[in-house]
């Protein structure tokens, strides 16, 4: 029976804040075991270890990764099993990726796989997601022991504007060497909890780690070396080849050197930040134009409606000048050059804008163009 008296009651409570807020949602795929109740290729929202054990089994590679990510302060993940009690084939993984591709909330993609071909295909999956306007990128790592040659080969195989390869492995607080899929998951949680996408996380000290994977002589696997009089910088080599390396931190932890996409055709995506800004601008502009109180796309495709949309988009961009700076326009003024034009049949509008992402001495032009049915 419904309550006929709509009284407002205070049932709020106070709890300590244990973790940073989660700013990006993680989607993960992998193998479940026979104890798990999850249906293969079906996406589940998981926010606690008990649910993970029930769905994927307590000993499954997928379940362990999910619980690991939750233990690092992530509130929830979307998880999909690609096979049960057997190593998934690439076709099985691709079938399981589909519900994650189609999830507008998922931004970061992970897999329990450390196979180069699987990671390259996962980056392709993120590219396919962009085809339906979902903005995603993947992180992956390889099995240990790590080598520069293997990491460079993997980055070359992925070669994507939406793919990141991290390495080498590093040790957790118990001195256990973390495999590449766990290293990727750890980096993903740091990115997901970073509130400022202009912070590229260079030199970020990874908490609860005890240093980098070692070589046969007990030295950090990748480092700057004297090289018998010839300076050798392993990090510069890895970065130029599309790898996002870790290094031995000065406080004894593992440390992020720099996060970049594996795309190396030019320097446009040599920082993850560039991709995040580009994606977030689209997401924020879309949300502003589609806001229920604006109703811009529910009105006629008229000059007044297009002027309203132009004003909205310009406001979004000006509120984000720390991400993307205005440019000098052809008429000599400074701004974002927002234009909203109608297609000849008036069935669509096209929103165009320009801007500049400044990263140290490098400047990257943003030429946005969004087409929306109206």
Protein Blocks (a to p, Z undefined) as FASTA:
>chain_A
ZZfblcdddfbdcdddfbdcdfbdcdddddddfkbmbdghiacddfbfklmmmmnopkbm
klmmmmmmmmnopabdcdddfbehiacdfklmmmmmmmmmmmmkbmbdcdfbfcfklmmm
mmmmmmmmmmnopacdddddddddddfklmmmmmmmnopakbccdddddddfkopacdfk
lmmmmmmmmmmmmmbfkbgoiaiacehiabjaddfkopafbacdekloiacdfklmmmmn
opacddddfkopacdfbdcdfblkbmmlmcfklmmmmmmmmmmmmmmmmpmklommmpcc
dfklmmmmmmmmmmmmmmmmmmpccdddfkopacehpacdddfklpaccddddddddehj
bccdddddddddZZ
